[in-house]
Amino acid sequence: MKIDFHFYTIYVLCRLAGIKHEYSKKIAYASQHTDDAKYDHELEFISGGRFQQQMSAHKFLDLGVFSKKTGYDIFLPFHFLPGIEGKDFYEKLLCRANSRTAKEMLKDTLNTLNKPYGIHRLGIALHVYADTWSHQNFHGLYKFHNKVDDIELENKEQSEFQEIEVELKSTFLPAIGHAQAFIFPDEPYLIWKYKGRNNKEYFRIDNQKRTMDAAYNIYSFLINDVKDKKSDLFDKESKGWDEIKDKLREVLFVNKPIEQREELWKQKIKDGFFGFKVDIEYDDREWFKQAVEVIDKDRRIYDKKEVFHISDWKYFHDALTIHKFYIKNELLPKYGIIT
């Protein structure tokens, strides 16, 4: 999934659940920023102290994206949570929608909601949870399980050039995650087919059904589990699912490029389409700029701002660290997955 779901849909679901704007934005920002935290620099502050960033994403054009370390430390804990179904190790790594491990992750997230970084971890967990639908049947290592051939799009026209481009990408890109499926698993409106690793039959993928199922389960988690655990996040009554699902579908399934879908979400929210009006936009540098003063970017000279120790940027990286430790050292080892 992309920013239209990870940020804007999550924000809207939080608001419709009755969560206050301030917290809804933090949850949604942390959800989307999980795709944007692509640096692991250690910041040395000129006034003293240092801070180690935690990566939860990777620059795809970097050769490091092909490494096992990237697979184990980034893709598995943050984007392709193993579903632990099957017999052998690599089959258990395959991501499964709404898996047992995903539900256990959410339960553990509730246990840290009252921590300073609790809301930020909730956003990260919702990112991972949503990805179990869009990334299902792929995993984060370079293996034949991720092989994709003969892609066909049912509800999107492809020009001859686009068909060649897709064929080249699926042929020459490595079988890591859904790389060979290009962006198609992340497009919420798309219905498509491909030949999987057995290369004998087409798998028909209805992203619309997957996306709505993800939204429903996330919404249920917010209005039930999160509300029971931390009611002070809420200031309004939750809307019923039947009241909101058609409006979500109307915006989610617009068959346009991601830039236009993002603009549509912003406009719909600003116009009060979902029952509240707010001018909201995602800026991937917002939290960093609130916490860190850049003195010389080229020489990597930084200083911490006065609020650094209680900043959203620090709490987000704290939450990434906690989340990664939990997945790799507590959750997956329960099922014999040592990464």
C-alpha positions as CSV (number, residue, x, y, z in Angstrom):
1,M,0.0,0.0,0.0
2,K,1.0,3.6,-0.5
3,I,0.5,7.0,1.1
4,D,-3.2,7.1,0.1
5,F,-3.8,4.2,2.5
6,H,-0.9,4.4,5.0
7,F,-1.5,8.1,5.7
8,Y,-4.8,9.4,4.5
9,T,-7.0,6.4,5.0
10,I,-5.5,5.7,8.4
11,Y,-6.0,9.3,9.4
12,V,-9.7,9.1,8.2
13,L,-10.3,5.8,10.0
14,C,-8.9,7.2,13.2
15,R,-11.1,10.3,13.0
16,L,-14.2,8.3,12.2
17,A,-13.4,6.0,15.1
18,G,-13.6,9.1,17.3
19,I,-9.9,9.7,17.9
20,K,-8.8,13.3,18.3
21,H,-7.2,15.1,15.4
22,E,-3.8,15.5,17.1
23,Y,-3.5,11.7,17.8
24,S,-5.0,10.7,14.5
25,K,-2.4,12.6,12.6
26,K,0.4,11.2,14.7
27,I,-0.8,7.6,14.2
28,A,-1.2,8.2,10.4
29,Y,2.2,10.0,10.2
30,A,4.0,7.1,11.9
31,S,2.2,4.7,9.6
32,Q,3.4,6.4,6.4
33,H,6.8,7.3,7.8
34,T,7.5,3.6,8.1
35,D,7.9,3.7,4.3
36,D,10.2,6.8,4.5
37,A,12.7,6.1,7.3
38,K,15.5,5.2,4.9
39,Y,18.5,6.4,6.8
40,D,20.5,4.9,9.7
41,H,22.9,7.8,10.3
42,E,24.1,8.3,13.8
43,L,23.6,12.0,14.6
44,E,26.4,13.5,16.6
45,F,25.1,16.7,18.3
46,I,27.5,19.6,18.7
47,S,26.1,20.4,22.1
48,G,26.7,16.9,23.3
49,G,25.1,13.5,22.9
50,R,24.2,11.5,19.9
51,F,21.2,9.6,18.4
52,Q,21.0,6.5,16.3
53,Q,18.3,6.5,13.6
54,Q,16.5,3.3,12.9
55,M,15.7,2.3,9.3
56,S,12.4,0.8,8.4
57,A,12.6,1.2,4.7
58,H,15.3,1.1,2.0
59,K,16.3,3.1,-1.1
60,F,15.4,0.6,-3.8
61,L,18.2,1.7,-6.2
62,D,20.8,0.9,-3.5
63,L,22.4,-2.5,-4.0
64,G,22.0,-3.1,-0.2
65,V,18.3,-3.7,-0.9
66,F,19.3,-7.2,-2.2
67,S,21.1,-8.3,1.0
68,K,19.9,-10.7,3.6
69,K,20.4,-8.1,6.3
70,T,17.9,-5.8,4.6
71,G,15.5,-8.7,4.2
72,Y,15.7,-9.7,7.9
73,D,16.1,-6.3,9.5
74,I,13.7,-4.2,7.3
75,F,11.4,-6.2,5.0
76,L,10.3,-8.9,7.5
77,P,9.6,-6.8,10.6
78,F,8.1,-3.7,8.8
79,H,6.6,-4.8,5.5
80,F,6.4,-8.6,5.0
81,L,5.5,-9.9,8.5
82,P,5.9,-13.7,8.3
83,G,2.5,-15.5,8.5
84,I,4.2,-18.7,9.9
85,E,2.0,-21.0,7.9
86,G,3.5,-24.0,6.0
87,K,6.2,-26.5,6.7
88,D,9.6,-25.2,5.8
89,F,11.3,-22.0,7.0
90,Y,10.8,-20.0,3.8
91,E,7.2,-21.0,3.4
92,K,6.6,-19.8,6.9
93,L,8.1,-16.4,6.0
94,L,5.3,-15.7,3.5
95,C,3.2,-12.8,4.5
96,R,-0.5,-13.8,5.2
97,A,-3.4,-11.4,5.5
98,N,-4.6,-10.9,9.1
99,S,-2.2,-13.6,10.3
100,R,-1.8,-15.0,13.8
101,T,1.5,-13.1,14.1
102,A,-0.2,-9.9,12.9
103,K,-2.8,-10.2,15.6
104,E,-0.2,-11.0,18.3
105,M,1.7,-7.9,17.1
106,L,-1.4,-5.7,17.6
107,K,-2.0,-7.2,21.1
108,D,1.6,-6.4,22.1
109,T,1.2,-2.9,20.7
110,L,-1.7,-2.3,23.1
111,N,0.7,-3.1,25.9
112,T,2.9,-0.1,25.1
113,L,0.2,2.4,24.3
114,N,0.9,4.3,27.5
115,K,4.6,4.6,26.8
116,P,5.8,8.0,25.4
117,Y,6.3,6.3,22.0
118,G,3.1,4.3,22.3
119,I,1.0,6.2,19.7
120,H,3.9,6.1,17.3
121,R,4.3,2.4,17.7
122,L,0.6,2.0,17.0
123,G,1.0,3.8,13.7
124,I,3.9,1.5,12.8
125,A,2.0,-1.6,13.7
126,L,-1.0,-0.4,11.6
127,H,1.4,0.0,8.6
128,V,2.6,-3.6,9.1
129,Y,-0.9,-4.9,9.6
130,A,-2.2,-3.2,6.4
131,D,0.7,-4.6,4.5
132,T,-0.3,-8.2,5.4
133,W,-3.1,-7.8,3.0
134,S,-1.3,-6.1,0.1
135,H,1.9,-8.1,0.5
136,Q,0.4,-11.5,1.1
137,N,2.0,-14.5,-0.5
138,F,5.3,-12.7,-0.8
139,H,8.2,-12.5,1.6
140,G,11.2,-10.3,2.2
141,L,14.1,-12.5,1.1
142,Y,15.6,-13.3,-2.3
143,K,13.9,-16.6,-3.1
144,F,11.8,-18.3,-5.8
145,H,8.6,-17.9,-3.7
146,N,8.5,-14.3,-4.9
147,K,8.7,-15.1,-8.6
148,V,6.1,-13.4,-10.8
149,D,5.4,-14.0,-14.5
150,D,2.9,-12.9,-17.1
151,I,1.1,-10.1,-15.4
152,E,-2.3,-9.1,-16.7
153,L,-4.3,-6.1,-15.6
154,E,-8.1,-6.5,-15.6
155,N,-9.4,-3.0,-14.9
156,K,-6.5,-0.8,-16.1
157,E,-5.5,-0.2,-19.7
158,Q,-1.9,-0.8,-20.6
159,S,-0.2,0.8,-23.6
160,E,2.3,-1.2,-25.6
161,F,5.2,0.7,-23.9
162,Q,3.8,-0.1,-20.4
163,E,3.4,-3.7,-21.3
164,I,7.1,-3.9,-22.3
165,E,8.1,-2.0,-19.2
166,V,6.2,-4.4,-16.9
167,E,7.7,-7.4,-18.7
168,L,11.2,-6.0,-18.3
169,K,10.7,-5.2,-14.7
170,S,9.2,-8.6,-13.9
171,T,12.0,-10.3,-15.9
172,F,15.1,-8.5,-14.6
173,L,14.1,-7.4,-11.1
174,P,15.0,-9.8,-8.4
175,A,12.5,-12.1,-6.7
176,I,12.5,-10.0,-3.4
177,G,9.2,-9.1,-1.9
178,H,6.8,-8.1,-4.7
179,A,9.5,-6.4,-6.8
180,Q,8.6,-8.5,-9.8
181,A,5.0,-7.5,-9.4
182,F,6.0,-3.9,-9.7
183,I,3.6,-1.5,-7.9
184,F,0.5,-3.6,-8.6
185,P,-0.1,-5.2,-5.2
186,D,-0.1,-1.6,-3.7
187,E,-2.7,-0.1,-6.0
188,P,-6.0,-0.3,-4.0
189,Y,-8.3,-0.1,-7.1
190,L,-6.5,-2.7,-9.2
191,I,-7.7,-6.2,-10.2
192,W,-4.9,-8.2,-11.8
193,K,-3.5,-11.6,-12.5
194,Y,-0.1,-13.3,-12.5
195,K,1.6,-16.6,-12.7
196,G,3.2,-17.5,-9.4
197,R,6.1,-19.7,-8.5
198,N,4.5,-22.9,-9.7
199,N,4.2,-21.1,-13.2
200,K,1.2,-23.4,-13.9
201,E,-1.8,-21.2,-13.1
202,Y,-2.9,-17.6,-12.9
203,F,-3.6,-16.1,-9.5
204,R,-6.4,-13.5,-9.7
205,I,-5.9,-10.7,-7.2
206,D,-8.7,-8.3,-6.3
207,N,-7.0,-5.4,-4.5
208,Q,-10.3,-3.8,-3.9
209,K,-11.5,-6.7,-1.7
210,R,-8.2,-6.9,0.0
211,T,-8.1,-3.1,0.8
212,M,-11.6,-3.0,2.2
213,D,-10.9,-6.0,4.4
214,A,-7.8,-4.4,5.7
215,A,-9.7,-1.1,6.4
216,Y,-12.5,-3.0,8.2
217,N,-10.1,-4.9,10.4
218,I,-8.1,-1.8,11.2
219,Y,-11.2,0.1,12.1
220,S,-12.5,-2.7,14.3
221,F,-9.2,-2.7,16.1
222,L,-9.4,1.0,16.7
223,I,-13.0,1.2,17.9
224,N,-12.7,-1.9,20.1
225,D,-9.2,-2.7,21.4
226,V,-7.6,0.7,21.2
227,K,-10.6,2.4,22.7
228,D,-10.8,-0.1,25.6
229,K,-7.1,0.3,26.3
230,K,-6.7,4.1,25.9
231,S,-10.0,5.9,25.9
232,D,-8.4,9.3,26.4
233,L,-7.3,9.3,22.7
234,F,-11.0,9.6,21.8
235,D,-13.4,12.6,22.0
236,K,-16.2,11.4,19.8
237,E,-18.4,8.4,19.3
238,S,-17.3,5.9,16.7
239,K,-19.2,5.8,13.4
240,G,-20.7,2.4,12.3
241,W,-18.9,0.6,9.6
242,D,-22.0,0.6,7.4
243,E,-22.1,4.4,7.6
244,I,-18.5,4.9,6.3
245,K,-17.7,2.0,4.0
246,D,-19.2,3.4,0.8
247,K,-17.4,6.8,1.2
248,L,-14.2,5.0,1.7
249,R,-14.7,3.0,-1.4
250,E,-15.5,6.1,-3.4
251,V,-12.1,7.6,-2.7
252,L,-10.0,4.5,-2.3
253,F,-10.9,3.0,-5.7
254,V,-10.3,5.9,-8.0
255,N,-8.2,4.6,-10.9
256,K,-5.6,7.3,-11.1
257,P,-1.8,7.7,-10.4
258,I,-0.8,8.0,-6.8
259,E,-0.2,11.7,-7.0
260,Q,-3.7,12.4,-8.1
261,R,-5.1,10.0,-5.5
262,E,-3.2,11.8,-2.8
263,E,-4.6,15.2,-4.0
264,L,-8.2,13.7,-4.0
265,W,-7.8,12.5,-0.4
266,K,-6.6,16.0,0.7
267,Q,-9.5,17.7,-1.0
268,K,-12.1,15.3,0.3
269,I,-10.9,15.7,3.9
270,K,-10.7,19.5,3.5
271,D,-14.2,19.6,2.0
272,G,-15.7,17.7,4.9
273,F,-16.6,14.6,2.8
274,F,-16.1,12.3,5.8
275,G,-18.0,14.5,8.3
276,F,-15.1,16.6,9.5
277,K,-13.1,19.4,7.9
278,V,-9.3,19.8,8.2
279,D,-6.5,20.9,5.9
280,I,-4.0,18.0,6.2
281,E,-0.9,17.1,4.2
282,Y,2.0,14.7,4.8
283,D,5.5,16.1,4.9
284,D,8.1,13.5,5.4
285,R,10.5,16.0,6.9
286,E,8.0,17.6,9.4
287,W,9.0,15.6,12.5
288,F,12.7,15.8,11.7
289,K,12.7,19.6,11.3
290,Q,10.8,19.9,14.6
291,A,13.5,17.9,16.5
292,V,16.9,18.5,14.8
293,E,18.8,21.6,13.7
294,V,20.8,21.0,10.5
295,I,24.0,23.2,10.8
296,D,25.9,21.7,7.8
297,K,24.1,19.0,5.9
298,D,27.1,18.1,3.7
299,R,29.4,17.6,6.7
300,R,26.5,16.1,8.7
301,I,26.8,18.6,11.5
302,Y,23.6,18.7,13.6
303,D,22.3,19.8,17.0
304,K,19.3,18.8,18.9
305,K,16.5,21.3,19.5
306,E,15.3,22.0,23.0
307,V,12.3,19.7,22.5
308,F,14.3,16.8,21.0
309,H,13.9,14.5,24.0
310,I,10.1,14.7,23.7
311,S,9.8,15.1,20.0
312,D,7.7,12.9,17.7
313,W,10.8,12.2,15.6
314,K,12.7,10.7,18.6
315,Y,9.6,8.8,19.8
316,F,9.1,7.4,16.3
317,H,12.6,6.0,16.1
318,D,12.2,4.7,19.6
319,A,9.1,2.9,18.5
320,L,10.8,1.5,15.4
321,T,13.6,0.1,17.7
322,I,11.0,-1.5,20.1
323,H,8.9,-2.9,17.3
324,K,11.9,-4.4,15.5
325,F,13.2,-6.0,18.7
326,Y,9.8,-7.5,19.5
327,I,9.3,-9.0,16.0
328,K,12.8,-10.4,15.7
329,N,13.5,-11.5,19.3
330,E,10.1,-12.3,20.8
331,L,7.3,-12.9,18.3
332,L,9.0,-14.9,15.4
333,P,11.2,-17.1,17.6
334,K,8.0,-18.5,19.2
335,Y,7.4,-20.1,15.9
336,G,10.9,-21.2,15.2
337,I,11.8,-18.2,12.9
338,I,15.2,-16.9,13.9
339,T,16.3,-13.9,11.9
